[in-house]
Amino acid sequence: DQQVKQNSPSLSVQEGRISILNCDYTNSMFDYFLWYKKYPAEGPTFLISISSIKDKNEDGRFTVFLNKSAKHLSLHIVPSQPGDSAVYFCAAMDSNYQLIWGAGTKLIIKP
Amino acid sequence: DGGITQSPKYLFRKEGQNVTLSCEQNLNHDAMYWYRQDPGQGLRLIYYSQIVNDFQKGDIAEGYSVSREKKESFPLTVTSAQKNPTAFYLCASSIATGGRYEQYFGPGTRLTVT
C-alpha cells in the first residue's frame, strides 16, 4: 500500500503561470517532507523540504505548503519556466529516517 | 568538484549473469544508499549503509548484495536470483543517517537484462 501518493502522473502548465504539484500521505507519524526534481536519465536533485512544525516553506520561486490535518502537501512554482519541465517526486521521512517516495508527477511547461 | 559518480550509465547483461554497479562519492558522507526506479513508481530502497563495513537491507533487498569496504565506495551486485533486474538504479549519499539529512544522488545506471 502506497504511503505517499502523487495522484497526477502529469501536469501541463503555461510558461509564466503557477505550477501546483500535489502529494498525499497516509501515515500521520511522518514529520518531514522533501521535494526532489528529476530530469530523464539523471538522479533526483533536492529542491525544498518542510518540517511538520511549519505549514509553509519558501525558497525563491518554490514554496511548499503542508496541511497536516488533511495529510496533504503541495509544491508551488511561480512563475513556471521551461527549465522546470521535469519529474517531481515527493518524499516523506519515516521514523527510521528513511525516505518513502511518491511515484512522481511529470511537469510540462508549455511556451 | 564534489559529487557522486555511477558507472556505467548503461549496462547490458544476459540473464543468469551477476553484474556489479559502481558508486563512488567524494562528499565525505557517512551514509550511502541504493535505490531502484521502475516506470510509474517511486524510488524503492534496496540497501543502505550508515558506516564502513556495515549495511542494512531496504525494502527490496532480495537478489542484491552490497559491500562497504571504503567510505567512498558502495558497489551493488545484481545477482541472477533477482527476478526482474531490468531497471534504473540510483545511488545516493547523505552526511549521516538518524537525522533529517537530504540525500544527494548520482546520475544513475540503466541496467537491461535480456
Backbone of each chain as ProteinMPNN parsed JSONL, in Angstrom:
{"seq_chain_A": "DQQVKQNSPSLSVQEGRISILNCDYTNSMFDYFLWYKKYPAEGPTFLISISSIKDKNEDGRFTVFLNKSAKHLSLHIVPSQPGDSAVYFCAAMDSNYQLIWGAGTKLIIKP", "coords_chain_A": {"N_chain_A": [[0.839, -1.177, 0.0], [0.622, 2.16, -0.922], [2.26, 4.664, 0.816], [2.85, 7.235, 0.32], [1.469, 9.34, -1.955], [1.229, 10.498, -5.236], [-1.058, 11.682, -7.118], [-1.41, 12.692, -9.647], [-0.156, 11.812, -12.649], [0.898, 13.424, -14.616], [1.313, 16.907, -15.52], [0.429, 19.84, -17.157], [1.507, 23.092, -17.827], [1.258, 26.539, -18.59], [4.003, 28.561, -19.561], [5.231, 30.934, -17.252], [2.978, 30.926, -15.688], [1.458, 29.639, -12.618], [2.618, 26.602, -11.232], [1.263, 23.813, -9.648], [1.913, 21.183, -7.668], [0.826, 18.189, -6.253], [0.656, 16.157, -3.256], [-0.105, 13.388, -1.277], [-0.274, 11.76, 1.897], [-0.34, 8.873, 4.038], [0.462, 8.136, 6.572], [0.335, 9.385, 9.689], [2.468, 9.78, 11.315], [4.613, 10.657, 9.907], [6.89, 13.305, 9.716], [8.492, 14.975, 8.3], [9.166, 16.294, 5.17], [10.086, 16.129, 1.729], [10.861, 17.578, -1.449], [11.893, 16.549, -4.628], [13.509, 17.023, -7.756], [13.642, 15.679, -11.006], [15.424, 15.059, -13.929], [15.241, 13.342, -17.121], [17.056, 10.271, -17.227], [18.824, 11.079, -15.262], [19.963, 11.552, -11.839], [17.768, 12.299, -9.031], [17.426, 15.668, -7.816], [17.657, 17.604, -4.885], [15.083, 19.818, -3.875], [13.407, 21.332, -2.011], [12.349, 21.362, 1.415], [10.143, 20.516, 4.19], [9.273, 20.783, 7.576], [7.077, 19.244, 9.947], [6.37, 21.049, 11.876], [5.945, 23.38, 10.696], [3.835, 25.161, 8.358], [4.406, 26.139, 5.948], [7.018, 26.651, 3.604], [9.445, 28.519, 1.978], [11.408, 29.084, -0.932], [12.857, 31.032, -2.991], [11.453, 30.741, -6.138], [10.009, 28.59, -5.394], [7.615, 27.119, -3.274], [6.551, 25.273, -0.538], [3.682, 23.854, 0.83], [2.115, 22.622, 3.743], [-0.46, 20.657, 4.944], [-1.383, 19.337, 7.7], [-3.618, 18.173, 8.906], [-5.1, 17.306, 6.791], [-3.318, 15.611, 5.697], [-1.683, 16.329, 3.524], [0.424, 17.76, 1.084], [1.764, 20.404, -0.927], [3.532, 21.616, -3.77], [4.429, 24.689, -4.978], [5.233, 26.452, -7.867], [6.357, 29.43, -8.972], [7.192, 32.163, -11.075], [6.389, 29.679, -13.561], [8.94, 28.12, -15.457], [10.574, 27.166, -18.564], [12.731, 25.434, -17.968], [11.817, 24.153, -15.76], [10.485, 21.94, -16.485], [10.191, 18.635, -15.793], [10.368, 15.6, -13.826], [8.753, 15.498, -10.745], [9.279, 14.52, -7.489], [7.751, 13.639, -4.464], [8.651, 13.075, -1.11], [8.567, 11.38, 2.006], [9.832, 11.328, 5.317], [10.451, 8.557, 7.309], [10.075, 6.99, 10.585], [12.502, 5.803, 10.923], [14.185, 7.427, 9.674], [14.324, 6.999, 6.965], [13.576, 7.516, 3.512], [10.366, 7.65, 2.089], [8.936, 7.309, -0.98], [6.897, 9.075, -3.358], [5.237, 8.347, -6.518], [5.83, 10.186, -8.423], [5.349, 13.164, -10.431], [5.032, 14.253, -13.688], [5.995, 17.262, -14.912], [5.152, 19.538, -17.373], [6.137, 22.341, -19.029], [4.677, 24.633, -21.019], [5.546, 26.643, -23.827]], "CA_chain_A": [[0.0, 0.0, 0.0], [1.469, 3.338, -1.037], [2.108, 5.589, 1.933], [2.988, 8.575, -0.247], [0.789, 9.268, -3.247], [1.135, 11.642, -6.131], [-2.137, 11.14, -7.935], [-1.363, 13.194, -11.02], [1.071, 11.363, -13.317], [1.481, 14.517, -15.383], [0.675, 18.217, -15.398], [0.899, 20.754, -18.192], [1.282, 24.47, -17.369], [1.802, 27.577, -19.47], [5.153, 29.311, -19.052], [4.877, 32.168, -16.557], [1.873, 30.71, -14.746], [1.812, 28.869, -11.422], [2.514, 25.135, -11.248], [0.941, 23.273, -8.332], [2.06, 19.725, -7.629], [0.211, 17.714, -5.015], [1.169, 14.926, -2.653], [-0.867, 12.964, -0.108], [0.372, 10.687, 2.642], [-1.303, 8.172, 4.895], [0.998, 7.898, 7.91], [0.358, 10.647, 10.436], [3.731, 9.885, 12.044], [5.6, 11.349, 9.065], [7.002, 14.678, 10.184], [9.437, 15.733, 7.489], [8.831, 16.016, 3.78], [11.034, 16.703, 0.788], [10.569, 17.536, -2.88], [13.043, 16.38, -5.497], [13.266, 17.223, -9.181], [14.458, 14.709, -11.751], [15.432, 15.07, -15.39], [15.415, 11.98, -17.657], [18.369, 9.624, -17.172], [19.672, 11.694, -14.245], [19.485, 11.354, -10.484], [16.966, 13.402, -8.476], [18.114, 16.729, -7.069], [16.836, 18.144, -3.811], [14.522, 21.147, -4.131], [12.929, 22.043, -0.836], [11.789, 20.464, 2.42], [9.328, 21.152, 5.206], [9.038, 20.05, 8.807], [5.664, 19.296, 10.33], [6.086, 22.161, 12.786], [5.634, 24.52, 9.84], [2.849, 24.88, 7.313], [4.867, 26.733, 4.693], [8.437, 26.946, 3.477], [9.62, 29.196, 0.698], [12.781, 29.244, -1.397], [12.801, 31.603, -4.337], [10.19, 30.5, -6.865], [9.415, 27.353, -4.888], [7.002, 27.161, -1.96], [5.862, 24.043, -0.173], [2.639, 24.017, 1.84], [1.783, 21.379, 4.417], [-1.725, 20.622, 5.684], [-1.245, 18.098, 8.468], [-4.923, 17.56, 9.182], [-5.518, 16.633, 5.553], [-2.192, 14.782, 5.251], [-1.509, 16.781, 2.151], [1.347, 18.843, 0.83], [1.804, 20.833, -2.315], [4.676, 22.412, -4.206], [4.044, 25.741, -5.901], [6.351, 27.038, -8.615], [5.863, 30.674, -9.567], [6.482, 31.721, -12.267], [6.946, 28.469, -14.163], [9.893, 28.367, -16.536], [10.792, 25.948, -19.368], [13.659, 24.532, -17.284], [11.126, 23.444, -14.691], [9.938, 20.69, -17.035], [10.913, 17.518, -15.174], [9.516, 14.809, -12.933], [8.869, 15.951, -9.368], [8.98, 13.488, -6.506], [7.501, 13.97, -3.079], [9.141, 12.013, -0.242], [8.35, 11.572, 3.439], [10.838, 10.64, 6.122], [9.777, 7.737, 8.315], [10.66, 7.048, 11.927], [13.891, 5.332, 10.816], [14.868, 8.445, 8.865], [14.395, 6.587, 5.577], [12.629, 8.247, 2.671], [9.296, 6.939, 1.402], [8.778, 8.141, -2.17], [5.752, 9.018, -4.251], [5.544, 7.847, -7.864], [6.288, 11.291, -9.256], [4.469, 13.876, -11.364], [5.784, 14.863, -14.78], [5.563, 18.636, -15.19], [5.498, 20.028, -18.706], [5.903, 23.777, -19.144], [4.436, 24.97, -22.428], [5.982, 28.019, -24.139]], "C_chain_A": [[0.886, 1.243, 0.0], [1.215, 4.29, 0.12], [2.227, 7.033, 1.472], [2.456, 8.516, -1.683], [0.85, 10.596, -3.987], [0.162, 11.218, -7.22], [-2.155, 11.642, -9.366], [-0.083, 12.723, -11.678], [1.729, 12.478, -14.114], [0.652, 15.775, -15.225], [1.291, 19.126, -16.446], [0.512, 22.18, -17.799], [1.915, 25.43, -18.366], [2.976, 28.277, -18.775], [4.677, 30.62, -18.419], [3.745, 32.009, -15.556], [2.362, 29.912, -13.549], [1.642, 27.368, -11.681], [2.248, 24.684, -9.819], [0.978, 21.76, -8.403], [1.617, 19.241, -6.256], [0.75, 16.366, -4.564], [0.324, 14.623, -1.416], [-0.124, 11.835, 0.599], [-0.623, 10.09, 3.629], [-0.835, 8.046, 6.347], [1.137, 9.215, 8.67], [1.641, 10.827, 11.247], [4.825, 10.555, 11.206], [5.67, 12.806, 9.509], [8.017, 15.519, 9.405], [9.255, 15.302, 6.054], [9.788, 16.762, 2.858], [10.47, 16.624, -0.629], [11.893, 17.448, -3.642], [12.576, 16.571, -6.939], [14.171, 16.272, -9.95], [14.286, 14.907, -13.249], [15.649, 13.638, -15.887], [16.863, 11.516, -17.601], [19.345, 10.334, -16.234], [19.13, 11.337, -12.87], [18.644, 12.523, -10.014], [17.853, 14.426, -7.784], [17.142, 17.331, -6.073], [16.364, 19.552, -4.147], [14.245, 21.905, -2.844], [12.334, 21.03, 0.132], [10.914, 21.247, 3.386], [9.173, 20.209, 6.391], [7.587, 20.214, 9.211], [5.351, 20.403, 11.337], [5.763, 23.437, 12.007], [4.478, 24.153, 8.919], [3.26, 25.468, 5.971], [6.377, 26.92, 4.745], [8.681, 27.459, 2.067], [11.094, 29.301, 0.349], [12.729, 29.727, -2.836], [11.441, 31.384, -4.981], [9.417, 29.306, -6.316], [8.873, 27.546, -3.473], [6.318, 25.827, -1.71], [4.898, 24.367, 0.962], [2.311, 22.657, 2.423], [0.484, 21.547, 5.193], [-1.771, 19.294, 6.429], [-2.58, 17.411, 8.683], [-5.419, 16.795, 7.961], [-4.473, 15.652, 5.053], [-1.887, 15.075, 3.784], [-0.431, 17.859, 2.091], [1.355, 19.179, -0.652], [3.052, 21.675, -2.552], [4.177, 23.409, -5.238], [5.298, 26.301, -6.559], [5.802, 28.268, -9.339], [7.035, 31.629, -9.853], [7.14, 30.477, -12.851], [7.822, 28.831, -15.356], [10.128, 27.071, -17.321], [11.713, 24.939, -18.689], [13.036, 23.781, -16.125], [10.513, 22.136, -15.184], [10.787, 19.517, -16.567], [9.883, 16.664, -14.437], [9.797, 15.252, -11.499], [8.406, 14.846, -8.426], [8.776, 14.118, -5.139], [8.021, 12.795, -2.25], [8.873, 12.383, 1.204], [9.39, 10.774, 4.207], [10.13, 9.851, 7.221], [10.535, 7.777, 9.639], [12.095, 6.526, 11.965], [14.738, 6.281, 9.972], [15.106, 7.979, 7.433], [13.316, 7.321, 4.787], [11.64, 7.293, 2.017], [8.859, 7.83, 0.246], [7.417, 7.974, -2.827], [6.209, 8.591, -5.638], [5.991, 8.941, -8.826], [5.186, 11.891, -10.116], [5.348, 14.524, -12.425], [5.196, 16.231, -15.091], [6.069, 19.065, -16.555], [5.148, 21.502, -18.764], [5.822, 24.121, -20.63], [4.857, 26.415, -22.7], [4.808, 28.91, -24.542]], "O_chain_A": [[1.793, 1.364, 0.823], [0.073, 4.677, 0.37], [1.761, 7.948, 2.15], [2.938, 7.741, -2.509], [0.563, 11.658, -3.436], [0.525, 10.48, -8.135], [-2.846, 11.074, -10.212], [0.994, 13.188, -11.305], [2.948, 12.498, -14.28], [-0.522, 15.738, -14.857], [2.51, 19.179, -16.606], [-0.645, 22.454, -17.481], [2.982, 25.157, -18.917], [2.942, 28.544, -17.574], [3.833, 31.322, -18.975], [3.564, 32.852, -14.677], [3.535, 29.549, -13.471], [0.653, 26.932, -12.27], [2.925, 25.119, -8.888], [0.182, 21.134, -9.104], [1.987, 19.813, -5.23], [1.226, 15.557, -5.361], [0.071, 15.511, -0.602], [0.575, 11.049, -0.04], [-1.612, 10.722, 4.002], [-1.654, 7.87, 7.249], [1.967, 10.056, 8.322], [1.878, 11.899, 11.803], [5.849, 10.973, 11.746], [4.642, 13.465, 9.663], [8.354, 16.633, 9.805], [9.197, 14.111, 5.748], [10.236, 17.868, 3.159], [9.703, 15.719, -0.958], [12.858, 18.155, -3.352], [11.422, 16.317, -7.285], [15.332, 16.083, -9.588], [13.172, 14.923, -13.771], [16.184, 12.808, -15.153], [17.782, 12.281, -17.894], [20.559, 10.205, -16.392], [17.995, 10.881, -12.737], [18.781, 13.629, -10.536], [18.902, 14.087, -7.236], [15.966, 17.541, -6.371], [17.134, 20.377, -4.639], [14.785, 22.988, -2.619], [11.871, 19.966, -0.279], [10.934, 22.478, 3.405], [8.97, 19.006, 6.231], [6.943, 21.204, 8.862], [4.182, 20.664, 11.62], [5.359, 24.445, 12.587], [4.18, 22.974, 8.725], [2.551, 25.316, 4.976], [6.942, 27.292, 5.773], [8.184, 26.899, 1.091], [11.93, 29.572, 1.211], [12.579, 28.941, -3.772], [10.411, 31.788, -4.442], [8.29, 29.048, -6.738], [9.562, 28.061, -2.593], [5.597, 25.316, -2.566], [5.246, 25.057, 1.92], [2.234, 21.662, 1.702], [0.347, 22.466, 6.001], [-2.147, 18.264, 5.869], [-2.656, 16.182, 8.645], [-6.076, 15.762, 8.088], [-4.715, 14.933, 4.083], [-1.845, 14.18, 2.939], [-0.381, 18.752, 2.936], [1.006, 18.362, -1.504], [3.552, 22.351, -1.652], [3.579, 23.031, -6.245], [6.293, 26.586, -5.893], [4.917, 28.172, -10.19], [7.82, 31.887, -8.94], [8.333, 30.254, -12.647], [7.497, 29.715, -16.149], [9.901, 25.985, -16.788], [11.51, 23.731, -18.811], [13.652, 22.873, -15.567], [10.071, 21.316, -14.379], [11.966, 19.421, -16.907], [8.69, 16.968, -14.429], [10.954, 15.366, -11.096], [7.302, 14.314, -8.55], [9.522, 15.003, -4.719], [7.851, 11.641, -2.643], [8.942, 13.553, 1.582], [9.779, 9.681, 3.797], [9.317, 10.396, 7.967], [11.514, 8.509, 9.786], [12.823, 6.776, 12.926], [15.87, 5.963, 9.607], [15.99, 8.5, 6.754], [12.277, 7.696, 5.33], [12.023, 6.263, 1.463], [8.458, 8.975, 0.46], [6.855, 6.879, -2.853], [7.405, 8.486, -5.906], [6.475, 8.651, -9.92], [4.221, 11.218, -10.479], [6.289, 15.252, -12.107], [4.036, 16.342, -15.487], [7.259, 18.968, -16.854], [3.992, 21.876, -18.569], [6.773, 23.923, -21.386], [4.564, 27.308, -21.906], [5.001, 30.09, -24.835]]}, "seq_chain_B": "DGGITQSPKYLFRKEGQNVTLSCEQNLNHDAMYWYRQDPGQGLRLIYYSQIVNDFQKGDIAEGYSVSREKKESFPLTVTSAQKNPTAFYLCASSIATGGRYEQYFGPGTRLTVT", "coords_chain_B": {"N_chain_B": [[35.441, 18.95, -7.954], [32.777, 18.147, -5.826], [30.855, 15.167, -5.527], [28.695, 12.494, -6.662], [29.446, 9.596, -8.389], [28.394, 7.306, -10.818], [28.907, 4.316, -12.505], [28.689, 1.926, -15.199], [26.814, 4.231, -17.361], [24.916, 3.002, -18.915], [24.078, -0.418, -19.005], [24.306, -3.682, -20.149], [23.236, -6.999, -19.856], [23.278, -10.568, -19.953], [20.669, -12.807, -19.065], [20.974, -14.58, -15.98], [23.543, -13.918, -15.374], [25.677, -12.417, -12.97], [25.982, -8.98, -12.061], [27.852, -6.035, -11.378], [27.314, -2.846, -10.1], [28.761, 0.322, -10.021], [29.436, 2.763, -7.481], [30.607, 5.791, -6.392], [31.602, 8.277, -4.06], [32.708, 11.579, -3.271], [32.088, 13.241, -1.247], [32.532, 13.003, 1.373], [30.621, 11.757, 2.879], [28.934, 9.835, 5.366], [26.798, 8.055, 5.088], [25.334, 5.873, 2.685], [23.291, 4.883, -0.105], [21.264, 2.597, -2.017], [18.925, 2.689, -4.59], [16.13, 1.621, -6.503], [14.477, 2.385, -9.518], [11.456, 2.006, -11.174], [9.364, 2.263, -14.081], [6.745, 4.616, -13.62], [6.725, 4.354, -10.916], [7.685, 5.157, -7.538], [10.934, 5.73, -6.008], [12.569, 2.86, -4.74], [13.993, 1.459, -1.872], [16.935, -0.411, -1.774], [19.365, -1.268, -0.459], [21.157, 0.11, 2.34], [23.843, 1.93, 3.873], [25.317, 2.864, 6.838], [27.791, 3.285, 7.769], [31.256, 2.499, 7.272], [31.89, -0.912, 6.474], [29.451, -1.808, 7.332], [26.05, -2.509, 6.678], [22.553, -2.358, 5.795], [19.535, -4.089, 4.953], [17.136, -2.864, 2.649], [13.821, -2.193, 1.502], [13.574, -3.922, -0.668], [15.584, -5.99, -0.904], [16.121, -8.565, -1.77], [17.904, -10.701, -3.917], [19.941, -8.989, -4.391], [23.223, -7.734, -3.526], [25.618, -6.049, -1.44], [28.613, -4.169, -0.634], [30.726, -2.449, 1.689], [33.513, -1.421, 1.899], [35.109, 0.756, 1.811], [34.812, 4.213, 2.696], [34.154, 5.838, 0.577], [33.001, 4.256, -1.37], [30.396, 2.165, -2.623], [29.493, -0.449, -3.886], [27.018, -2.204, -5.821], [25.77, -5.417, -6.31], [23.93, -7.086, -8.664], [22.365, -9.993, -8.574], [21.903, -13.252, -10.132], [19.688, -14.201, -8.964], [17.843, -12.219, -8.729], [14.707, -11.477, -9.784], [13.536, -9.632, -11.571], [15.538, -7.791, -12.929], [15.945, -5.678, -14.703], [16.066, -2.266, -14.734], [16.245, 1.158, -13.548], [18.946, 2.212, -11.727], [19.772, 3.89, -8.81], [22.184, 5.576, -6.914], [22.821, 7.025, -3.757], [23.878, 9.477, -1.323], [24.305, 10.647, 2.052], [24.999, 12.992, 4.708], [24.789, 11.689, 7.14], [22.899, 9.088, 8.738], [19.886, 8.785, 10.666], [18.839, 11.269, 11.11], [17.549, 14.422, 9.87], [18.583, 14.559, 7.097], [19.311, 15.592, 3.851], [19.385, 13.661, 0.867], [21.826, 13.057, -1.594], [22.092, 12.467, -5.014], [23.496, 10.205, -7.447], [24.037, 10.025, -11.069], [22.807, 7.75, -11.997], [22.371, 4.325, -13.187], [21.352, 2.568, -15.966], [20.177, -0.557, -16.197], [19.879, -3.295, -18.305], [18.612, -6.419, -18.736], [18.662, -9.294, -20.635]], "CA_chain_B": [[34.004, 19.044, -7.738], [32.25, 17.058, -5.022], [29.659, 14.578, -6.081], [28.541, 11.039, -6.697], [29.573, 9.065, -9.734], [27.948, 5.942, -11.036], [29.32, 3.839, -13.818], [28.499, 2.774, -16.373], [25.487, 4.847, -17.442], [24.062, 1.946, -19.469], [24.692, -1.724, -18.827], [23.503, -4.759, -20.726], [23.7, -8.301, -19.413], [22.441, -11.73, -20.26], [20.025, -13.425, -17.91], [21.79, -15.598, -15.338], [24.851, -13.364, -15.029], [25.751, -11.385, -11.949], [26.558, -7.734, -12.564], [28.132, -5.092, -10.297], [27.182, -1.427, -10.421], [29.7, 1.095, -9.222], [29.019, 4.042, -6.911], [31.693, 6.437, -5.665], [31.309, 9.657, -3.659], [33.816, 12.312, -2.65], [31.454, 14.25, -0.402], [32.86, 12.641, 2.754], [29.387, 11.365, 3.548], [28.991, 8.531, 6.027], [25.712, 7.17, 4.677], [25.127, 5.664, 1.247], [22.033, 4.18, -0.373], [20.93, 2.152, -3.369], [17.505, 2.659, -4.918], [15.727, 1.156, -7.824], [13.302, 3.07, -10.027], [10.744, 1.388, -12.282], [8.43, 3.234, -14.682], [5.487, 4.875, -12.922], [6.836, 4.085, -9.479], [8.675, 5.915, -6.794], [12.183, 5.033, -5.732], [12.467, 1.844, -3.692], [15.29, 1.283, -1.235], [17.474, -1.768, -1.869], [20.283, -1.401, 0.677], [21.813, 1.33, 2.77], [24.992, 1.74, 4.749], [25.495, 4.032, 7.697], [29.196, 3.441, 8.105], [32.087, 1.49, 6.613], [31.78, -2.312, 6.935], [28.119, -2.065, 7.882], [24.968, -2.163, 5.77], [21.265, -2.933, 6.143], [18.598, -4.315, 3.861], [15.997, -1.984, 2.497], [12.535, -2.851, 1.264], [13.589, -4.899, -1.764], [16.977, -6.445, -0.952], [16.272, -9.928, -2.304], [18.542, -10.778, -5.227], [21.005, -7.978, -4.451], [24.207, -7.73, -2.442], [26.446, -4.841, -1.411], [29.75, -4.142, 0.276], [31.143, -1.082, 2.042], [34.875, -1.578, 2.415], [35.682, 2.099, 1.896], [33.781, 5.232, 2.896], [33.795, 6.462, -0.689], [32.515, 3.32, -2.368], [29.287, 1.316, -2.182], [29.047, -1.167, -5.078], [25.815, -3.045, -5.755], [25.767, -6.556, -7.222], [22.631, -7.635, -9.018], [22.652, -11.406, -8.789], [20.982, -13.969, -11.012], [18.485, -14.508, -8.185], [16.897, -11.095, -8.826], [13.774, -11.936, -10.827], [13.263, -8.569, -12.549], [16.662, -6.88, -12.705], [15.964, -4.533, -15.604], [15.56, -1.089, -14.024], [17.159, 2.278, -13.403], [19.479, 2.112, -10.38], [20.282, 5.16, -8.309], [22.976, 5.576, -5.689], [22.722, 8.307, -3.069], [24.616, 9.565, -0.068], [23.93, 11.753, 2.936], [26.021, 13.209, 5.736], [24.623, 10.608, 8.113], [21.506, 8.685, 8.904], [19.436, 9.116, 12.008], [18.509, 12.683, 11.205], [16.886, 14.984, 8.692], [19.623, 14.92, 6.146], [18.903, 15.332, 2.483], [20.206, 12.716, 0.134], [22.358, 13.518, -2.87], [22.032, 11.327, -5.92], [24.312, 10.088, -8.643], [23.277, 10.12, -12.318], [22.067, 6.519, -12.243], [22.774, 3.317, -14.173], [20.209, 1.826, -16.519], [20.55, -1.955, -16.43], [18.96, -4.079, -19.122], [18.958, -7.85, -18.738], [17.846, -9.989, -21.655]], "C_chain_B": [[33.514, 17.866, -6.914], [31.0, 16.498, -5.646], [29.679, 13.074, -6.006], [28.635, 10.585, -8.148], [29.092, 7.624, -9.753], [28.41, 5.524, -12.428], [28.982, 2.36, -13.956], [27.105, 3.395, -16.382], [24.472, 3.832, -17.973], [24.818, 0.627, -19.363], [23.739, -2.78, -19.363], [24.107, -6.084, -20.289], [22.731, -9.374, -19.866], [21.852, -12.258, -18.959], [20.93, -14.51, -17.329], [23.168, -15.12, -14.939], [24.706, -12.381, -13.87], [26.368, -10.141, -12.572], [26.73, -6.776, -11.383], [28.079, -3.667, -10.81], [28.048, -0.633, -9.455], [29.059, 2.375, -8.695], [30.161, 4.581, -6.059], [31.265, 7.858, -5.293], [32.538, 10.286, -3.009], [33.28, 13.462, -1.8], [31.778, 14.049, 1.072], [31.615, 12.301, 3.571], [29.54, 9.988, 4.178], [27.982, 7.55, 5.44], [25.607, 7.072, 3.159], [23.941, 4.732, 1.05], [22.0, 3.684, -1.815], [19.423, 2.07, -3.5], [17.327, 2.061, -6.3], [14.497, 1.96, -8.243], [12.748, 2.308, -11.22], [9.723, 2.385, -12.816], [7.155, 3.37, -13.874], [5.524, 4.592, -11.436], [7.827, 5.022, -8.831], [9.938, 5.102, -6.598], [11.967, 4.031, -4.587], [13.86, 1.513, -3.182], [15.72, -0.173, -1.276], [18.346, -2.068, -0.648], [20.734, -0.004, 1.093], [22.917, 0.995, 3.764], [25.207, 3.023, 5.545], [26.974, 4.318, 7.951], [29.968, 2.333, 7.401], [31.922, 0.13, 7.303], [30.45, -2.629, 7.605], [27.076, -1.68, 6.845], [23.704, -2.909, 6.194], [20.404, -3.104, 4.906], [17.522, -3.242, 3.867], [14.749, -2.799, 2.216], [12.592, -3.986, 0.248], [14.984, -5.482, -1.961], [17.165, -7.802, -1.62], [16.854, -9.91, -3.714], [19.648, -9.758, -5.431], [21.998, -8.211, -3.32], [25.055, -6.474, -2.561], [27.666, -5.086, -0.539], [30.087, -2.69, 0.564], [32.51, -1.179, 2.72], [35.577, -0.236, 2.57], [34.545, 3.098, 2.045], [33.26, 5.755, 1.567], [33.014, 5.555, -1.62], [31.435, 2.394, -1.817], [28.759, 0.558, -3.407], [27.852, -2.084, -4.816], [25.95, -4.177, -6.764], [24.336, -7.036, -7.406], [22.874, -9.098, -9.365], [21.608, -12.043, -9.709], [19.688, -14.34, -10.282], [17.445, -13.389, -8.232], [15.995, -11.352, -10.033], [13.527, -10.891, -11.915], [14.354, -7.502, -12.453], [16.674, -5.651, -13.6], [15.302, -3.345, -14.928], [16.617, 0.0, -14.085], [17.617, 2.293, -11.943], [20.14, 3.418, -9.983], [21.021, 4.963, -7.0], [22.867, 6.96, -5.069], [23.603, 8.286, -1.832], [24.055, 10.705, 0.761], [24.987, 11.836, 4.036], [25.998, 12.074, 6.747], [23.202, 10.114, 8.009], [21.098, 9.101, 10.315], [19.119, 10.574, 12.192], [17.896, 13.169, 9.914], [17.917, 15.5, 7.702], [19.15, 14.62, 4.741], [19.892, 14.386, 1.82], [20.597, 13.32, -1.207], [22.51, 12.301, -3.771], [23.084, 11.386, -7.022], [23.428, 10.104, -9.884], [22.522, 8.848, -12.675], [22.712, 5.603, -13.27], [21.523, 2.595, -14.653], [20.703, 0.438, -16.88], [19.461, -2.642, -17.234], [19.459, -5.515, -19.162], [18.037, -8.569, -19.714], [18.119, -11.495, -21.628]], "O_chain_B": [[33.793, 16.715, -7.248], [30.186, 17.225, -6.217], [30.548, 12.465, -5.382], [27.971, 11.138, -9.024], [29.348, 6.843, -8.837], [28.311, 6.285, -13.391], [28.983, 1.622, -12.971], [26.299, 3.11, -15.496], [23.32, 3.805, -17.54], [26.025, 0.56, -19.597], [22.542, -2.775, -19.075], [25.322, -6.277, -20.34], [21.552, -9.128, -20.122], [22.465, -12.164, -17.895], [21.569, -15.262, -18.065], [23.892, -15.829, -14.24], [23.743, -11.617, -13.799], [27.177, -10.233, -13.496], [25.876, -6.706, -10.5], [28.707, -3.321, -11.81], [28.065, -0.88, -8.249], [28.241, 2.995, -9.375], [30.624, 3.921, -5.129], [30.647, 8.559, -6.095], [33.297, 9.626, -2.299], [33.92, 14.503, -1.652], [31.349, 14.832, 1.92], [31.562, 12.524, 4.78], [30.178, 9.096, 3.619], [28.269, 6.36, 5.309], [25.771, 8.062, 2.446], [23.624, 3.908, 1.908], [22.619, 4.265, -2.707], [18.732, 1.483, -2.667], [18.241, 2.012, -7.123], [13.591, 2.192, -7.441], [13.476, 2.001, -12.164], [9.267, 3.26, -12.079], [6.548, 2.371, -13.485], [4.49, 4.588, -10.769], [8.692, 5.601, -9.489], [10.004, 3.932, -6.975], [11.28, 4.319, -3.607], [14.789, 1.313, -3.965], [14.974, -1.062, -0.867], [18.084, -3.011, 0.098], [20.697, 0.938, 0.301], [22.924, -0.061, 4.398], [25.268, 4.118, 4.986], [27.358, 5.435, 8.299], [29.38, 1.336, 6.981], [31.83, 0.035, 8.527], [30.337, -3.6, 8.354], [27.199, -0.638, 6.199], [23.767, -3.944, 6.858], [20.529, -2.358, 3.935], [17.065, -2.781, 4.913], [14.634, -3.95, 2.637], [11.771, -4.903, 0.287], [15.509, -5.467, -3.074], [18.285, -8.145, -1.998], [16.364, -9.199, -4.592], [20.226, -9.669, -6.514], [21.665, -8.804, -2.294], [25.195, -5.906, -3.644], [27.743, -6.072, 0.194], [29.768, -1.804, -0.228], [32.638, -1.038, 3.936], [36.516, -0.1, 3.353], [33.436, 2.854, 1.571], [32.079, 6.077, 1.436], [32.416, 6.04, -2.58], [31.539, 1.9, -0.694], [27.687, 0.887, -3.914], [27.706, -2.654, -3.735], [26.216, -3.931, -7.941], [23.632, -7.349, -6.446], [23.531, -9.395, -10.363], [20.577, -11.446, -10.016], [18.71, -14.746, -10.91], [16.301, -13.584, -7.823], [16.469, -11.435, -11.165], [13.328, -11.252, -13.075], [14.101, -6.413, -11.939], [17.35, -4.671, -13.284], [14.12, -3.398, -14.587], [17.72, -0.198, -14.594], [16.796, 2.375, -11.03], [20.955, 3.974, -10.718], [20.547, 4.274, -6.096], [22.825, 7.96, -5.785], [24.019, 7.229, -1.359], [23.41, 11.613, 0.236], [25.753, 10.901, 4.266], [27.04, 11.564, 7.159], [22.395, 10.67, 7.264], [21.883, 9.695, 11.053], [19.128, 11.074, 13.317], [17.743, 12.399, 8.965], [18.088, 16.704, 7.507], [18.648, 13.53, 4.464], [21.069, 14.33, 2.174], [19.806, 13.999, -1.861], [22.991, 11.25, -3.349], [23.499, 12.458, -7.462], [22.205, 10.188, -9.772], [21.677, 8.866, -13.571], [23.496, 6.043, -14.112], [20.74, 2.08, -13.855], [21.546, 0.278, -17.763], [18.28, -2.582, -16.893], [20.588, -5.784, -19.571], [16.812, -8.471, -19.635], [17.53, -12.243, -22.409]]}, "name": "protein", "num_of_chains": 2, "seq": "DQQVKQNSPSLSVQEGRISILNCDYTNSMFDYFLWYKKYPAEGPTFLISISSIKDKNEDGRFTVFLNKSAKHLSLHIVPSQPGDSAVYFCAAMDSNYQLIWGAGTKLIIKPDGGITQSPKYLFRKEGQNVTLSCEQNLNHDAMYWYRQDPGQGLRLIYYSQIVNDFQKGDIAEGYSVSREKKESFPLTVTSAQKNPTAFYLCASSIATGGRYEQYFGPGTRLTVT"}
